[in-house]
Amino acid sequence: MKGEEYLTKPGQFILVLSQGSSWVGNLVVMRALPNGLKLSRYGLVASKRVGKAVVRNRQKRLLREILRQTPLKPGWDIVFITRPAAANASFTDLRQLVRHLLTQAKLLVENYEKACLSAD
């Protein structure tokens, strides 16, 4: 079912942000919390400090595309919080950072990690 992979309710975001583990990059902060489900869900946050609506929405579109291309281990709720520096970042830089944070958190599918390391 489409939309299952998203965090949609404010309570879900609050739970991950308050109880989840954190990994920090210069463009994005990632927080993750086990959810006990058979799939991983994610949410995207871009505050007004990142820029106007056009910039914030572009950052969320880029992150959504990166996550669509990246297979995640099931059973996690993940929130990505963009930082103001992300407004000027390229897709490639953002993708590298997100994959790095997911690798640090051990949330990438294992075969995918090896393929990415050999390709980069």
HELIX and SHEET records of a PDB file:
HELIX    1   1 PRO A   10  GLN A   19  1                                  10    
HELIX    2   2 ALA A   53  GLN A   69  1                                  17    
HELIX    3   3 PRO A   84  ASN A   88  5                                   5    
HELIX    4   4 PHE A   91  GLN A  104  1                                  14    
HELIX    5   5 GLU A  110  ALA A  119  1                                  10    
SHEET    1   A 4 SER A  21  VAL A  24  0                                        
SHEET    2   A 4 VAL A  28  PRO A  34 -1                                        
SHEET    3   A 4 TRP A  76  THR A  82 -1                                        
SHEET    4   A 4 ARG A  41  VAL A  45  1                                        
END                                                                             
